[in-house]
Amino acid sequence: MRLLILSLLTTLVLFSCEKKIEDPLKSLQEEGIHTLNINLYPSNIKMINANNNPEFAEATKGIKKLHILQIQLKSDSNEMKFQEWKSNQDFTGWESIFTARIEGSDIEVKTPEGRDDILFATAETKEGIFVGFLEGAFDISKLPQLMKSDLNFGPIGDFIQDKDKREKQREKARKIREAYKDEIDEEVEKNTTTEE
């Protein structure tokens, strides 16, 4: 009995010592250079899946919170503030788990080494820079399938963009899916074969 209690206490101590990682976007948000600031929680994420896409539901079921900022670097001061914020971030001990370059956009996803419950992502696009911080679990292996599927973001998408802009982005996403269809199909087949 003493051994069981000692084991339980040791486990609790180890879990309580795990370093709490604060949302780095909060300090960027305080700079006031963002054009979009959105916090998504499980109920909001379900609303995004307006088409009831099962891959999306499966990949996002473990998300507790997703914080996204969009920064448009139209002015030198915005660029300077963003670069200063970026240089103050300490990603020592983080590893890059996904990088891509799609139609001139650079995308990177990082996670702290040994953790699978925190993700930090950046996407540098022509429209600006998107940064995201995710708490919870996201199945990164489902990313190729999500890129392949036509997601309808429903009321949240309507909130973020007007109809014309949304249609342009859907068309762009469709072209990306077509351009990378063979690669994505191979990746999905590879993942399916590996899982079996």
MARTI-232119 format. One record per atom (N, C-alpha, C): residue in one letter; x, y, z. Coordinates in steps of 0.02 Angstrom, whole numbers, padded with zeros to 5 digits, always signed. Layout:
<sites>
aXYZ...
</sites>
This chain:
<sites>
m+00041-00060+00000m+00000+00000+00000m+00044+00063+00000r+00096+00063+00041r+00141+00121+00043r+00174+00132-00025l+00192+00077-00058l+00224+00082-00124l+00176+00113-00174l+00113+00094-00171l+00063+00122-00215l+00054+00197-00203i+00050+00217-00140i+00042+00288-00123i+00103+00328-00145l+00163+00299-00133l+00225+00333-00154l+00227+00341-00230s+00207+00290-00266s+00206+00294-00340s+00157+00348-00363l+00099+00350-00332l+00049+00399-00349l+00074+00470-00336l+00104+00481-00278l+00131+00547-00261l+00187+00567-00309t+00231+00520-00327t+00285+00534-00373t+00257+00555-00441t+00206+00520-00464t+00174+00537-00528t+00144+00607-00526l+00109+00623-00471l+00079+00689-00464l+00132+00744-00464v+00187+00733-00429v+00241+00782-00427v+00270+00793-00496l+00282+00739-00533l+00310+00745-00600l+00264+00784-00647f+00199+00769-00642f+00151+00806-00685f+00146+00879-00665s+00151+00893-00601s+00146+00963-00579s+00209+01002-00596c+00265+00967-00606c+00328+01001-00625c+00332+01016-00699e+00287+00986-00738e+00289+00999-00810e+00279+01074-00822k+00324+01103-00861k+00324+01175-00871k+00261+01198-00908k+00228+01246-00877k+00169+01276-00908k+00193+01324-00962i+00168+01316-01022i+00187+01359-01077i+00131+01408-01089e+00146+01472-01081e+00097+01525-01091e+00089+01541-01165d+00031+01564-01183d+00016+01584-01252d+00059+01643-01272p+00107+01634-01318p+00150+01690-01338p+00113+01744-01378l+00055+01727-01403l+00017+01775-01443l-00013+01831-01401k-00019+01820-01336k-00046+01872-01293k-00003+01935-01294s+00064+01925-01292s+00108+01983-01294s+00108+02015-01363l+00100+01976-01416l+00095+02004-01484l+00030+02042-01492q-00023+02016-01463q-00088+02049-01465q-00085+02118-01433e-00046+02124-01379e-00039+02189-01345e-00005+02242-01388e+00033+02220-01439e+00065+02268-01485e+00013+02305-01527g-00046+02276-01535g-00100+02310-01572g-00088+02314-01647i-00050+02268-01675i-00036+02271-01747i-00075+02219-01786h-00120+02183-01753h-00158+02130-01786h-00222+02157-01817t-00243+02123-01871t-00307+02140-01903t-00359+02087-01888l-00338+02031-01861l-00383+01977-01842l-00357+01947-01777n-00402+01938-01730n-00386+01906-01666n-00445+01860-01650i-00433+01795-01652i-00488+01750-01639i-00465+01694-01593n-00508+01678-01544n-00496+01622-01498n-00551+01571-01510l-00530+01510-01526l-00578+01457-01539l-00573+01404-01485y-00631+01380-01463y-00636+01329-01413y-00674+01270-01444p-00679+01213-01410p-00711+01154-01441p-00779+01169-01473s-00822+01208-01440s-00888+01222-01469s-00883+01263-01533n-00836+01312-01536n-00826+01352-01596n-00798+01309-01653i-00752+01264-01635i-00720+01222-01685i-00771+01176-01718k-00820+01153-01679k-00874+01112-01708k-00914+01153-01758m-00923+01218-01744m-00960+01262-01790m-00923+01270-01856i-00857+01269-01853i-00817+01276-01914i-00830+01217-01961n-00842+01159-01932n-00852+01098-01972n-00925+01094-01996a-00946+01146-02032a-01016+01150-02055a-01035+01094-02102n-00986+01065-02138n-01000+01010-02184n-00996+00942-02149n-00986+00942-02083n-00978+00879-02045n-00926+00833-02075n-00868+00862-02091n-00812+00824-02119n-00784+00779-02065p-00786+00713-02073p-00762+00668-02020p-00687+00674-02007e-00647+00687-02059e-00575+00695-02049e-00560+00756-02006f-00596+00811-02019f-00587+00872-01980f-00607+00859-01907a-00664+00826-01898a-00687+00811-01830a-00637+00768-01792e-00610+00717-01826e-00562+00673-01794e-00497+00709-01777a-00473+00750-01824a-00409+00785-01814a-00412+00837-01759t-00470+00868-01750t-00476+00924-01703t-00510+00907-01637k-00528+00844-01627k-00567+00826-01567k-00530+00839-01501g-00463+00842-01503g-00425+00853-01441g-00406+00925-01428i-00428+00972-01470i-00409+01042-01461i-00447+01073-01403k-00411+01105-01357k-00442+01140-01301k-00450+01215-01317k-00400+01243-01352k-00402+01314-01370k-00356+01327-01429l-00380+01368-01475l-00339+01388-01532l-00343+01464-01537h-00286+01497-01532h-00282+01570-01535h-00247+01589-01601i-00278+01631-01641i-00251+01650-01706i-00248+01726-01711l-00192+01751-01736l-00185+01822-01752l-00163+01829-01824q-00189+01880-01858q-00165+01898-01924q-00133+01966-01920i-00073+01972-01947i-00038+02036-01946i-00023+02057-02017q-00046+02116-02036q-00030+02142-02102q+00027+02191-02093l+00081+02177-02128l+00142+02217-02120l+00142+02274-02171k+00089+02314-02171k+00083+02369-02219k+00129+02427-02201s+00144+02434-02138s+00186+02490-02118s+00251+02464-02089d+00303+02506-02093d+00368+02488-02065d+00363+02477-01989s+00320+02516-01956s+00315+02508-01883s+00286+02440-01865n+00236+02416-01904n+00209+02349-01892n+00262+02296-01902e+00300+02303-01956e+00354+02256-01971e+00405+02256-01914m+00423+02315-01891m+00473+02322-01838m+00447+02291-01772k+00384+02305-01755k+00355+02277-01693k+00351+02201-01697f+00332+02175-01756f+00327+02103-01763f+00397+02070-01757q+00446+02099-01791q+00514+02070-01789q+00543+02074-01718e+00527+02127-01682e+00551+02133-01613e+00518+02080-01569w+00452+02071-01577w+00417+02019-01540w+00447+01950-01556k+00457+01938-01621k+00483+01873-01643k+00553+01859-01613s+00594+01910-01611s+00662+01901-01584s+00661+01889-01508n+00608+01911-01474n+00603+01901-01402n+00574+01833-01383q+00551+01795-01432q+00523+01729-01418q+00579+01678-01410d+00572+01636-01360d+00622+01584-01347d+00593+01516-01366f+00613+01492-01424f+00591+01427-01446f+00646+01375-01438t+00691+01387-01390t+00741+01337-01373t+00704+01277-01345g+00721+01219-01369g+00687+01159-01346g+00624+01143-01384w+00609+01180-01437w+00552+01166-01480w+00579+01133-01543e+00539+01090-01572e+00559+01058-01634e+00507+01072-01688s+00531+01081-01749s+00487+01092-01806s+00460+01025-01828i+00393+01019-01831i+00363+00955-01850i+00329+00958-01918f+00322+01019-01946f+00292+01025-02012f+00316+01090-02044t+00342+01086-02104t+00359+01146-02142t+00336+01136-02214a+00313+01189-02245a+00291+01185-02314a+00296+01254-02346r+00302+01253-02412r+00299+01315-02451r+00247+01302-02506i+00192+01338-02502i+00137+01329-02549i+00119+01397-02579e+00125+01402-02645e+00109+01464-02681e+00138+01526-02648g+00202+01523-02631g+00236+01581-02602g+00224+01592-02528s+00186+01547-02496s+00173+01552-02424s+00217+01502-02387d+00252+01527-02336d+00294+01484-02294d+00255+01465-02231i+00250+01401-02218i+00212+01376-02160i+00259+01334-02116e+00255+01345-02051e+00295+01305-02004e+00254+01292-01941v+00258+01230-01917v+00225+01210-01855v+00279+01183-01808k+00280+01208-01746k+00329+01187-01696k+00293+01161-01634t+00328+01119-01597t+00303+01094-01534t+00361+01087-01485p+00349+01096-01420p+00403+01085-01373p+00424+01011-01374e+00489+00999-01370e+00514+00930-01371e+00480+00890-01315g+00457+00830-01334g+00426+00786-01285g+00355+00802-01268r+00325+00851-01301r+00256+00870-01287r+00214+00861-01351d+00153+00843-01343d+00108+00839-01401d+00043+00877-01388d+00044+00919-01336d-00016+00956-01317d-00010+01031-01330i+00044+01053-01361i+00055+01124-01377i+00083+01128-01448l+00054+01172-01488l+00081+01185-01555l+00084+01260-01567f+00136+01282-01602f+00142+01352-01623f+00152+01351-01698a+00113+01390-01734a+00117+01390-01807a+00123+01461-01834t+00161+01468-01889t+00165+01531-01925t+00153+01517-01998a+00119+01563-02031a+00109+01559-02103a+00121+01629-02131e+00174+01637-02168e+00189+01701-02200e+00161+01700-02270t+00111+01742-02283t+00076+01743-02347t+00080+01812-02377k+00052+01819-02437k+00048+01885-02470k+00002+01931-02431e-00049+01902-02398e-00097+01942-02359e-00070+01964-02292g-00014+01936-02271g+00014+01953-02206g+00040+01891-02172i+00047+01896-02107i+00072+01840-02068i+00017+01816-02021f+00007+01750-02021f-00040+01719-01975f+00001+01681-01924v-00015+01690-01861v+00018+01652-01808v-00037+01619-01767g-00023+01558-01745g-00072+01521-01707g-00040+01484-01650f-00077+01479-01596f-00055+01442-01536f-00111+01395-01517l-00096+01330-01514l-00146+01280-01500l-00130+01244-01435e-00180+01238-01393e-00174+01199-01331e-00220+01139-01338g-00194+01081-01322g-00232+01020-01331g-00196+00976-01382a-00234+00933-01414a-00203+00887-01462a-00233+00897-01531f-00189+00896-01580f-00210+00900-01650f-00172+00845-01687d-00209+00804-01723d-00178+00749-01759d-00147+00775-01824i-00082+00790-01821i-00046+00820-01877i-00045+00773-01938s-00052+00707-01926s-00052+00660-01982s-00114+00668-02026k-00166+00701-02000k-00227+00713-02039k-00221+00775-02083l-00167+00813-02076l-00160+00875-02113l-00166+00866-02188p-00134+00815-02219p-00142+00807-02291p-00215+00796-02311q-00253+00758-02271q-00323+00746-02286q-00364+00811-02280l-00347+00852-02230l-00383+00915-02221l-00369+00963-02279m-00306+00962-02303m-00290+01005-02360m-00327+00982-02422k-00342+00918-02426k-00376+00889-02484k-00451+00903-02482s-00480+00909-02423s-00552+00917-02416s-00573+00990-02423d-00636+00999-02443d-00665+01066-02452d-00702+01084-02388l-00668+01121-02344l-00699+01140-02281l-00741+01203-02289n-00799+01201-02258n-00842+01260-02256n-00841+01284-02184f-00815+01344-02173f-00806+01370-02106f-00869+01400-02077g-00924+01396-02113g-00989+01417-02088g-00989+01488-02060p-01024+01499-02003p-01031+01566-01976p-00965+01598-01955i-00916+01558-01935i-00852+01587-01916i-00817+01614-01978g-00821+01577-02033g-00792+01601-02096g-00825+01665-02119d-00892+01668-02112d-00928+01729-02131d-00907+01788-02088f-00894+01775-02024f-00872+01827-01979f-00804+01854-01999i-00759+01809-02019i-00691+01828-02034i-00685+01865-02100q-00723+01844-02150q-00713+01872-02217q-00780+01888-02250d-00777+01931-02299d-00836+01942-02339d-00840+01888-02393k-00897+01883-02426k-00911+01828-02473k-00861+01825-02531d-00845+01882-02562d-00800+01882-02620d-00731+01855-02601k-00705+01879-02545k-00639+01858-02522k-00640+01783-02506r-00694+01760-02476r-00700+01689-02458r-00700+01646-02521e-00737+01668-02572e-00740+01630-02635e-00671+01627-02668k-00634+01682-02667k-00567+01683-02695k-00522+01634-02658q-00527+01632-02592q-00486+01587-02553q-00505+01514-02565r-00570+01500-02572r-00592+01432-02587r-00564+01409-02654e-00566+01454-02704e-00539+01438-02770e-00463+01425-02765k-00429+01466-02727k-00357+01457-02717k-00343+01389-02683a-00382+01372-02632a-00374+01309-02597a-00388+01250-02644r-00439+01258-02686r-00455+01205-02734r-00396+01194-02782k-00366+01248-02806k-00308+01242-02851k-00249+01209-02816i-00238+01226-02752i-00184+01195-02714i-00197+01120-02707r-00260+01102-02691r-00277+01031-02684r-00265+00995-02750e-00285+01025-02806e-00274+00993-02871e-00200+00986-02886a-00161+01038-02871a-00090+01037-02885a-00053+00983-02844y-00076+00973-02784y-00042+00925-02739y-00082+00861-02729k-00133+00850-02771k-00177+00792-02762k-00139+00726-02761d-00095+00715-02808d-00058+00652-02810d-00015+00642-02748e+00020+00696-02727e+00061+00691-02666e+00019+00676-02605i-00038+00710-02600i-00082+00701-02543i-00111+00631-02543d-00133+00606-02603d-00160+00538-02607d-00108+00487-02586e-00045+00497-02607e+00008+00451-02587e+00019+00453-02512e+00018+00513-02482e+00028+00521-02410e-00029+00488-02371v-00091+00497-02395v-00149+00467-02362v-00144+00391-02367e-00126+00366-02427e-00119+00293-02435e-00064+00266-02391k-00009+00302-02386k+00047+00282-02344k+00026+00279-02271n-00010+00332-02248n-00034+00333-02178n-00084+00277-02165t-00128+00264-02214t-00177+00211-02206t-00144+00144-02202t-00094+00132-02245t-00057+00069-02245t-00019+00060-02179t+00011+00114-02154t+00049+00112-02092t+00003+00097-02033e-00058+00126-02033e-00104+00115-01977e-00129+00043-01976e-00136+00011-02035e-00160-00058-02038e-00105-00103-02013
</sites>
